[in-house]
Amino acid sequence: MANLGKPPCDEGVIRSGKAESPCESASGPWILAGAIIGSGMAFIDSTVTNVALPALQRELNATAVDAQWIVESYALLLAALILVGGSLSDHYGRRRIYASGVALFALASVGCGIAQSPDQLIAARAIQGIGGALLVPGSLAIISASFEGERRGKAIGTWSGFSGITAALGPILGGYLVENVSWRAAFLINVPLALVVLYIVGRHVPESRDPDARRLDLPGAFLATLGLGGLVYGLIESSNRDLGDPLVLSALALGAAALVGFVVVERRSNEPMMPLSLFKSRNFSGANLLTLLLYAGLGGSLYFLPFNLIQVHGYSATAAGAAFLPFIFITFLMSRWAGGLVTRYGAKLPLVIGPSIAAVGFILFALPGTEGSYWTTFFPAVAVQGLGMSLVIAPLTTTALNAAEGQHSGLASGVNNAVSQTAGLLSIAVLGIFVFAAFSSSLDGKVENLNLTSEQQAILESEKVDLGGAEVPEGVDGETAAAVERAVDESFVGAFRLAMYIAAGLAVASAMAAAVLIEGKGATTKPEEVAQPGREPGETRGASAPV
């Protein structure tokens, strides 16, 4: 569930694009179906992966660090390359790149389904990330290029409605497959879906390009991938090694240096994939800082939720997948109402109140112990957090769209999407450090006075890397074994609480960022059009290049 909910500016990307090749009326439903199934395939896969992690950890003998990499290898390539994926569509054809992304995603899904070790699964997930970076922006670009005027509004409504259905069914479908078939089936389900998409695309989706497409920023993409990869590797591996380990320090230093290089390259490039001039707008800077902080809290903390539900509270995979349905229903049903708040009060007020309510939701997640009914433990937290996020999504999209005028609003939306992906990527790695440390320290204290031999203590020490999946050493008597199991559960709950408190702090910080940086209703400052190097002011181009 770390990737629960679509990025905040998907709809903004579609609305801001230019319909360069409007489709025939008869082709419209087919084009929408191809785009919806393809993007839904990527979303279902992300939610399935989160629900499947405890089973993966058990059946592949994977550590909790391996489980992090199974999620992060995908998220890393998606976050680093999603802007480039949109540019490739504009250069080489939206249908061609979208179909290539779908095919690559499906092939990688087969690799996931037949993986025999954590390393094989991690590698396949990385390839999935590359496919996702092509198909996710490609699906939005195809809708944007195929519909205009009133038809575009109806297309967006249809797309949003089915996205909500996908969001609701995805976790349940994934949990059912994991529980009743296999975690492998949860990945292999992508194959028939991909075949349907490729058939639709081949028969009904016309090819389209952007004649004014931005130049591919390959140096920027390389440095972004290297920088994020270095940081993520160093942060995750610090749980296996000491933070002062030379390999960890080298990876962190390399990542930081690459990201500094990325900023330098983007500043000097004539057509950067992330124009830094966009951040001259207070609203744009505020919207992206809010996105970074809030989505870091959401993605990083909720990554650990399925482990808590399945390993500690004994939920089935299906029940764990269904646990967050109230969040999805609330955000889906309230999104239109929340959008109306922008017209009435401006974007600032809901962007301050929404994250503040989400912070309360995170705190409510920290309250349950190791027992209790769903309705008295996790449901209140899920519902409150859904309410908070429903106040954020539409105003955030509006703010990002209005941060740059005209065709540049698509660029602003694409950058905001990339920021939301990066937030989850980094937060899982960072929060993992705190969770591992808190779990280890708590477990040491709880088993200190138990009747364990030095050999059994050493075995339990090696099991710490599995977090809530740590198993009782062999040869321990029944009463002591029960005490060890209870200590593991309580230690993981304590670590989970820490993650939720940190997430609450991030949500509060995001509300403060909105309060300070985003302009209120009636502000006289108008969004400045961001002049692109090498273009005259007012010159336009296709907006779907970034995503």
LINPEKA-V826443 format. One record per residue. N is the residue number from 1. NEAR is the number of other C-alpha atoms within 8 Angstrom. Layout:
n=N near=NEAR
n=N near=NEAR
//
This chain:
n=1 near=12
n=2 near=13
n=3 near=10
n=4 near=9
n=5 near=6
n=6 near=7
n=7 near=8
n=8 near=12
n=9 near=14
n=10 near=11
n=11 near=9
n=12 near=13
n=13 near=19
n=14 near=14
n=15 near=9
n=16 near=14
n=17 near=14
n=18 near=10
n=19 near=10
n=20 near=9
n=21 near=8
n=22 near=9
n=23 near=9
n=24 near=6
n=25 near=6
n=26 near=6
n=27 near=10
n=28 near=11
n=29 near=8
n=30 near=11
n=31 near=15
n=32 near=11
n=33 near=10
n=34 near=13
n=35 near=13
n=36 near=12
n=37 near=10
n=38 near=15
n=39 near=11
n=40 near=10
n=41 near=11
n=42 near=10
n=43 near=13
n=44 near=13
n=45 near=12
n=46 near=11
n=47 near=15
n=48 near=15
n=49 near=11
n=50 near=12
n=51 near=16
n=52 near=14
n=53 near=11
n=54 near=12
n=55 near=9
n=56 near=12
n=57 near=14
n=58 near=9
n=59 near=7
n=60 near=9
n=61 near=8
n=62 near=14
n=63 near=9
n=64 near=10
n=65 near=13
n=66 near=12
n=67 near=12
n=68 near=11
n=69 near=10
n=70 near=12
n=71 near=11
n=72 near=11
n=73 near=13
n=74 near=14
n=75 near=14
n=76 near=15
n=77 near=14
n=78 near=13
n=79 near=13
n=80 near=13
n=81 near=12
n=82 near=17
n=83 near=16
n=84 near=15
n=85 near=15
n=86 near=16
n=87 near=16
n=88 near=13
n=89 near=18
n=90 near=15
n=91 near=10
n=92 near=9
n=93 near=12
n=94 near=15
n=95 near=14
n=96 near=10
n=97 near=14
n=98 near=13
n=99 near=11
n=100 near=11
n=101 near=14
n=102 near=16
n=103 near=11
n=104 near=12
n=105 near=14
n=106 near=12
n=107 near=9
n=108 near=12
n=109 near=15
n=110 near=11
n=111 near=11
n=112 near=14
n=113 near=12
n=114 near=7
n=115 near=9
n=116 near=7
n=117 near=8
n=118 near=12
n=119 near=7
n=120 near=11
n=121 near=13
n=122 near=12
n=123 near=9
n=124 near=12
n=125 near=15
n=126 near=13
n=127 near=12
n=128 near=14
n=129 near=15
n=130 near=15
n=131 near=14
n=132 near=14
n=133 near=17
n=134 near=17
n=135 near=17
n=136 near=12
n=137 near=13
n=138 near=16
n=139 near=13
n=140 near=13
n=141 near=16
n=142 near=12
n=143 near=14
n=144 near=17
n=145 near=14
n=146 near=13
n=147 near=13
n=148 near=12
n=149 near=6
n=150 near=6
n=151 near=8
n=152 near=12
n=153 near=9
n=154 near=8
n=155 near=11
n=156 near=10
n=157 near=8
n=158 near=8
n=159 near=10
n=160 near=8
n=161 near=8
n=162 near=9
n=163 near=10
n=164 near=11
n=165 near=8
n=166 near=11
n=167 near=13
n=168 near=11
n=169 near=8
n=170 near=13
n=171 near=15
n=172 near=12
n=173 near=11
n=174 near=18
n=175 near=17
n=176 near=11
n=177 near=12
n=178 near=17
n=179 near=11
n=180 near=6
n=181 near=8
n=182 near=9
n=183 near=13
n=184 near=10
n=185 near=11
n=186 near=16
n=187 near=13
n=188 near=11
n=189 near=8
n=190 near=12
n=191 near=11
n=192 near=7
n=193 near=11
n=194 near=13
n=195 near=8
n=196 near=9
n=197 near=14
n=198 near=12
n=199 near=8
n=200 near=13
n=201 near=13
n=202 near=7
n=203 near=6
n=204 near=9
n=205 near=11
n=206 near=8
n=207 near=8
n=208 near=11
n=209 near=12
n=210 near=11
n=211 near=7
n=212 near=6
n=213 near=12
n=214 near=7
n=215 near=7
n=216 near=9
n=217 near=10
n=218 near=7
n=219 near=7
n=220 near=12
n=221 near=12
n=222 near=8
n=223 near=12
n=224 near=12
n=225 near=12
n=226 near=12
n=227 near=14
n=228 near=13
n=229 near=10
n=230 near=14
n=231 near=15
n=232 near=12
n=233 near=11
n=234 near=14
n=235 near=13
n=236 near=15
n=237 near=10
n=238 near=12
n=239 near=13
n=240 near=8
n=241 near=8
n=242 near=8
n=243 near=8
n=244 near=6
n=245 near=9
n=246 near=6
n=247 near=7
n=248 near=16
n=249 near=11
n=250 near=9
n=251 near=12
n=252 near=13
n=253 near=10
n=254 near=12
n=255 near=14
n=256 near=11
n=257 near=9
n=258 near=12
n=259 near=13
n=260 near=8
n=261 near=9
n=262 near=11
n=263 near=8
n=264 near=8
n=265 near=11
n=266 near=13
n=267 near=9
n=268 near=6
n=269 near=7
n=270 near=7
n=271 near=12
n=272 near=12
n=273 near=12
n=274 near=6
n=275 near=10
n=276 near=8
n=277 near=7
n=278 near=12
n=279 near=8
n=280 near=8
n=281 near=10
n=282 near=10
n=283 near=12
n=284 near=14
n=285 near=12
n=286 near=13
n=287 near=14
n=288 near=10
n=289 near=10
n=290 near=13
n=291 near=14
n=292 near=12
n=293 near=13
n=294 near=13
n=295 near=11
n=296 near=18
n=297 near=16
n=298 near=11
n=299 near=17
n=300 near=19
n=301 near=15
n=302 near=10
n=303 near=11
n=304 near=10
n=305 near=10
n=306 near=16
n=307 near=11
n=308 near=13
n=309 near=11
n=310 near=13
n=311 near=13
n=312 near=12
n=313 near=9
n=314 near=7
n=315 near=10
n=316 near=9
n=317 near=14
n=318 near=15
n=319 near=10
n=320 near=14
n=321 near=15
n=322 near=9
n=323 near=9
n=324 near=9
n=325 near=9
n=326 near=11
n=327 near=12
n=328 near=13
n=329 near=10
n=330 near=12
n=331 near=12
n=332 near=9
n=333 near=7
n=334 near=11
n=335 near=12
n=336 near=8
n=337 near=7
n=338 near=14
n=339 near=10
n=340 near=8
n=341 near=12
n=342 near=12
n=343 near=7
n=344 near=6
n=345 near=9
n=346 near=12
n=347 near=16
n=348 near=13
n=349 near=10
n=350 near=14
n=351 near=15
n=352 near=13
n=353 near=11
n=354 near=15
n=355 near=16
n=356 near=12
n=357 near=12
n=358 near=16
n=359 near=15
n=360 near=12
n=361 near=16
n=362 near=14
n=363 near=12
n=364 near=11
n=365 near=13
n=366 near=11
n=367 near=8
n=368 near=10
n=369 near=7
n=370 near=9
n=371 near=6
n=372 near=8
n=373 near=6
n=374 near=7
n=375 near=7
n=376 near=8
n=377 near=12
n=378 near=12
n=379 near=11
n=380 near=11
n=381 near=14
n=382 near=13
n=383 near=12
n=384 near=12
n=385 near=15
n=386 near=14
n=387 near=15
n=388 near=15
n=389 near=12
n=390 near=15
n=391 near=15
n=392 near=13
n=393 near=11
n=394 near=13
n=395 near=15
n=396 near=13
n=397 near=13
n=398 near=11
n=399 near=12
n=400 near=16
n=401 near=14
n=402 near=9
n=403 near=14
n=404 near=14
n=405 near=12
n=406 near=8
n=407 near=12
n=408 near=12
n=409 near=17
n=410 near=19
n=411 near=14
n=412 near=14
n=413 near=15
n=414 near=13
n=415 near=11
n=416 near=14
n=417 near=12
n=418 near=12
n=419 near=12
n=420 near=14
n=421 near=12
n=422 near=13
n=423 near=14
n=424 near=17
n=425 near=16
n=426 near=13
n=427 near=12
n=428 near=15
n=429 near=13
n=430 near=11
n=431 near=11
n=432 near=10
n=433 near=12
n=434 near=11
n=435 near=12
n=436 near=12
n=437 near=9
n=438 near=12
n=439 near=14
n=440 near=10
n=441 near=8
n=442 near=10
n=443 near=11
n=444 near=8
n=445 near=7
n=446 near=8
n=447 near=9
n=448 near=6
n=449 near=5
n=450 near=7
n=451 near=5
n=452 near=8
n=453 near=6
n=454 near=6
n=455 near=7
n=456 near=11
n=457 near=9
n=458 near=8
n=459 near=9
n=460 near=12
n=461 near=7
n=462 near=7
n=463 near=10
n=464 near=10
n=465 near=11
n=466 near=11
n=467 near=12
n=468 near=11
n=469 near=9
n=470 near=11
n=471 near=7
n=472 near=9
n=473 near=8
n=474 near=5
n=475 near=4
n=476 near=10
n=477 near=6
n=478 near=6
n=479 near=6
n=480 near=10
n=481 near=10
n=482 near=8
n=483 near=9
n=484 near=10
n=485 near=10
n=486 near=8
n=487 near=11
n=488 near=12
n=489 near=12
n=490 near=10
n=491 near=13
n=492 near=13
n=493 near=12
n=494 near=11
n=495 near=13
n=496 near=14
n=497 near=11
n=498 near=12
n=499 near=13
n=500 near=14
n=501 near=11
n=502 near=9
n=503 near=16
n=504 near=15
n=505 near=9
n=506 near=13
n=507 near=15
n=508 near=11
n=509 near=10
n=510 near=15
n=511 near=15
n=512 near=9
n=513 near=12
n=514 near=14
n=515 near=11
n=516 near=7
n=517 near=10
n=518 near=13
n=519 near=9
n=520 near=9
n=521 near=8
n=522 near=5
n=523 near=7
n=524 near=4
n=525 near=4
n=526 near=5
n=527 near=9
n=528 near=8
n=529 near=9
n=530 near=9
n=531 near=9
n=532 near=10
n=533 near=6
n=534 near=6
n=535 near=7
n=536 near=7
n=537 near=7
n=538 near=5
n=539 near=6
n=540 near=7
n=541 near=8
n=542 near=12
n=543 near=14
n=544 near=17
n=545 near=16
n=546 near=15
n=547 near=17
//
